[in-house]
Amino acid sequence: MLNSVATGRRLALRAAAWQLLAALLVAVLFLLWGLPQALAAALGAGAMLAGGLAAGRLAFGGGVLPAGAAMLRLVVFAVVALGIGVWNLPPLPLVAGLVVALVAQVLAVASGR
């Protein structure tokens, strides 16, 4: 085994920190166009952050997890559906928030090696 579980946990936390910073930046950027756009961008980035944290918890939590824990992987899709379908937030900033948070996660993981 090349990596320990502790190393994986640190990498997951680093990726979450990068995603949180990206979420704040994209929300502030979209605030220039209005509050609904900023909320949508923050919601999209926050959904990706929550999904990443849930995946990290599942991967490095240890032990046998109940079947309900596997459903946490769908948190991104559920939040996007709520944001667009229920709260009527603009979809472009929401998707931009998702993409920015995903890129931040990839960059965090790539820089951790």
CORUR-V537391 format. One record per residue. N is the residue number from 1. SS is DSSP state (A for helix, B for strand, O for the rest). NEAR is the number of other ideal C-beta (glycine too) atoms within 8 Angstrom. D_LAST is the distance of its C-alpha to the last C-alpha in Angstrom with 1 decimal. Layout:
BEGIN
n: <N/N>
ss: <SS/SS>
near: <NEAR/NEAR>
d_last: <D_LAST/D_LAST>
END
This chain:
BEGIN
n: <1/2/3/4/5/6/7/8/9/10/11/12/13/14/15/16/17/18/19/20/21/22/23/24/25/26/27/28/29/30/31/32/33/34/35/36/37/38/39/40/41/42/43/44/45/46/47/48/49/50/51/52/53/54/55/56/57/58/59/60/61/62/63/64/65/66/67/68/69/70/71/72/73/74/75/76/77/78/79/80/81/82/83/84/85/86/87/88/89/90/91/92/93/94/95/96/97/98/99/100/101/102/103/104/105/106/107/108/109/110/111/112/113>
ss: <O/O/O/O/A/A/A/A/A/A/A/A/A/A/A/A/A/A/A/A/A/A/A/A/A/A/A/A/A/A/A/O/O/O/A/A/A/A/A/A/A/A/A/A/A/A/A/A/A/A/A/A/A/A/A/A/A/A/A/A/O/O/O/O/O/O/A/A/A/A/A/A/A/A/A/A/A/A/A/A/A/A/A/A/A/A/O/O/O/O/A/A/A/A/A/A/A/A/A/A/A/A/A/A/A/A/A/A/A/A/A/O/O>
near: <3/2/5/6/7/6/8/12/10/9/11/14/9/10/15/12/9/12/16/9/9/13/16/9/9/17/14/8/8/15/10/4/7/7/6/8/12/14/10/17/18/13/13/20/17/12/16/15/13/11/12/14/10/11/11/14/10/12/8/10/7/4/4/3/7/5/5/5/9/8/7/11/9/7/11/11/7/8/13/12/9/9/14/11/7/7/7/5/12/8/8/7/16/16/9/12/21/14/9/14/19/9/9/13/13/8/9/14/10/7/6/9/4>
d_last: <15.0/11.5/10.4/13.0/14.5/14.1/10.3/10.8/13.5/11.7/9.1/12.4/14.2/11.9/12.3/16.0/16.4/15.3/17.6/20.3/20.2/20.4/23.2/25.1/24.8/26.0/28.7/30.0/30.0/32.0/34.3/35.9/37.3/38.4/37.7/37.5/34.9/32.8/33.2/32.2/29.0/28.2/29.1/26.9/23.8/24.8/25.2/21.7/20.5/22.9/21.8/18.1/19.3/21.7/19.2/16.9/20.2/21.2/18.1/17.7/21.3/22.6/26.0/28.0/28.0/31.2/31.6/31.8/28.2/27.2/29.1/26.7/24.7/27.6/27.4/26.2/29.1/31.5/30.7/31.0/34.3/35.6/34.7/36.3/39.0/40.2/39.4/40.0/37.1/36.4/34.0/32.5/31.0/29.9/28.0/26.6/25.3/23.7/22.0/20.8/19.3/17.6/16.2/15.0/13.2/11.6/10.6/9.2/7.1/6.0/5.6/3.8/0.0>
END
